[in-house]
Amino acid sequence: ELKVEQNPLFLSMQEGKNYTIYCNYSTTSDRLYWYRQDPGKSLESLFVLLSNGAVKQEGRLMASLDTKARLSTLHITAAVHDLSATYFCAVDTPNDYKLSFGAGTTVTVRA
Amino acid sequence: GAVVSQHPSWVICKSGTSVKIECRSLDFQATTMFWYRQFPKQSLMLMATSNEGSKATYEQGVEKDKFLINHASLTLSTLTVTSAHPEDSSFYICSARVGPRPPSFGAGTRLSVL
């Protein structure tokens, strides 16, 4: 069974500072996704990482994937209030295209 | 592209009644659709996987007779919560994908059973 561990589960950020969310997974997979969820809403796709060493950036968010270490990171640069949300990583189970989700990281950005 | 429409977005029903939720892929034909359930402040829990024209595959612990899934075409899957009870109240999310391509998610359905 593919297990996905995300940490921290809660992250209180100060505006303007940098933070990282970590996503570890237990078995081989080369497809990892990051999503954002606002309260009462569904998932918004942030990044799709499809190969070892993949790095993608969008605004203040940057995601990377190390398939050998089975680790992905979501880095937040100079946090702003608009980034308050819950962030999920998810990993494709090999061969059946099911997604296994991490527990989510609830981010609160304070002034 | 890759838009998934989910309806209704919110439904309230009386205990003992059945509720149907629709999930449509609008601009692509989905080989596989997935149904998730999410409790407040928790992650998404996969309930079942459905492929067009075949029976859904349910995850362990999910009652097949309670959560009926029909996948009649490559663009439509439905989830029917039968004889709903308050403990079935939750946020239900569908997703659809074509093979290994990244999945697209519906907007979710909030079910409240009184």
Interface residues (C-beta under 8 A of the other chain):
Chain A: R31 Y33 G40 K41 S42 L43 S45 V48 F88 D92 D96 Y97 K98 L99 F101 G102 A103 G104 T106
Chain B: Q6 T32 F34 K41 Q42 S43 L44 L46 T49 I93 S95 R97 G99 P100 P102 P103 F105 G106 A107 G108 R110
